[in-house]
Amino acid sequence: RAEAEDIFLKNNLDLVLNGHVHDYERTYPTAHGNATQHGYDYSSSDVDHAPTYVTQGASGNREGNSGFSDDLPDWSAGHSSVVGFGLLTMSRSALAWRFFNATPAGPLLLDSFTMIR
């Protein structure tokens, strides 16, 4: 983040997708370690623009996922340690993200957000 965040902010980046950490986490729009808002509506010019970070690394870790503490920062909007997968859909004015638990009975929705432009 330290090397790339100013580039993301300068270019009004909406979403950063990451992997490898063996958990799932979604932030609120965040700049310099602070949530800039607790929603995803960028349709007003009054909104401070900052990227939302999604780390989706919960897709099949044989060693087990690590879990989260009860003391999470203000920018943490959603998190899970279950094995799961994400689905991103886009239209001209919206971006929708959904995170599912991959259960033997079928996918179970655990987290979602819609970003509006």
C-alpha positions in Angstrom: 0.0 0.0 0.0 2.8 2.4 0.9 4.2 2.4 -2.6 0.9 2.5 -4.5 -1.7 4.4 -2.5 -0.8 7.9 -3.7 -1.1 6.6 -7.3 -4.5 5.1 -6.5 -5.7 8.3 -5.0 -4.3 10.5 -7.7 -6.1 8.5 -10.4 -9.4 8.1 -8.5 -9.2 4.3 -8.4 -12.4 2.7 -7.2 -11.4 -0.8 -6.3 -8.2 -2.7 -5.5 -8.4 -6.5 -5.7 -5.7 -8.5 -3.8 -5.1 -12.1 -3.1 -2.8 -14.5 -1.2 -3.7 -13.7 2.4 -5.7 -16.8 3.4 -8.8 -14.9 4.5 -11.4 -12.5 3.0 -11.6 -8.8 3.8 -13.4 -5.8 2.4 -12.7 -2.2 3.4 -14.7 1.0 3.2 -13.2 3.5 0.9 -9.9 4.2 2.6 -7.1 6.7 2.3 -3.9 6.8 4.5 -5.3 4.3 7.0 -8.7 6.0 7.5 -12.2 5.3 6.1 -13.2 8.3 4.0 -16.9 7.2 4.1 -19.0 4.3 5.3 -20.7 3.7 2.0 -19.9 3.3 -1.7 -21.9 6.1 -3.4 -19.5 8.2 -5.6 -22.3 9.8 -7.6 -21.9 13.1 -5.8 -18.9 15.4 -6.5 -18.8 16.2 -2.8 -17.6 12.7 -1.9 -13.9 12.2 -1.0 -12.7 9.6 -3.5 -10.6 6.7 -2.1 -10.3 3.1 -3.2 -12.1 0.1 -1.6 -9.7 -2.8 -1.0 -10.9 -6.4 -1.3 -8.5 -9.2 -0.3 -9.9 -12.5 -1.5 -7.5 -15.2 -0.5 -10.0 -17.6 1.1 -10.3 -20.0 -1.8 -8.9 -23.2 -0.5 -6.1 -23.0 2.0 -5.2 -26.5 3.2 -3.5 -25.2 6.3 -6.7 -23.4 7.4 -7.5 -19.7 7.4 -6.2 -17.5 10.1 -9.3 -15.6 11.5 -9.8 -12.1 12.7 -9.5 -10.4 16.1 -12.5 -8.7 17.7 -10.7 -5.4 17.6 -10.9 -4.4 13.9 -10.1 -0.9 12.5 -12.8 1.5 11.4 -12.1 0.9 7.7 -12.8 -2.9 8.0 -16.3 -3.4 6.4 -16.5 -7.2 5.9 -14.3 -10.2 6.7 -14.5 -13.9 6.8 -12.1 -16.9 7.4 -14.2 -19.5 5.6 -13.3 -21.0 2.2 -15.1 -19.0 -0.4 -15.1 -17.2 -3.7 -16.0 -13.7 -5.0 -18.0 -12.6 -8.0 -17.7 -9.1 -9.5 -20.3 -7.7 -11.9 -20.3 -4.3 -13.5 -22.6 -2.0 -15.4 -22.1 1.5 -16.7 -23.0 3.1 -13.4 -22.4 0.4 -10.8 -20.0 -2.2 -9.7 -21.3 -5.1 -7.5 -19.2 -7.5 -5.5 -20.4 -10.6 -3.7 -18.4 -13.0 -1.5 -19.8 -16.6 -1.1 -19.0 -19.4 1.4 -18.3 -22.5 -0.8 -20.4 -25.0 1.1 -21.1 -28.6 0.0 -24.8 -27.6 -0.2 -24.0 -24.8 -2.6 -22.8 -21.2 -2.4 -23.9 -19.1 0.6 -23.7 -15.3 0.3 -21.7 -13.8 3.2 -20.8 -10.3 2.1 -21.7 -7.9 -0.7 -21.6 -4.2 -1.7 -22.5 -2.1 -4.7 -20.4 0.9 -5.7 -22.4 3.6 -7.5 -20.7 6.1 -9.9 
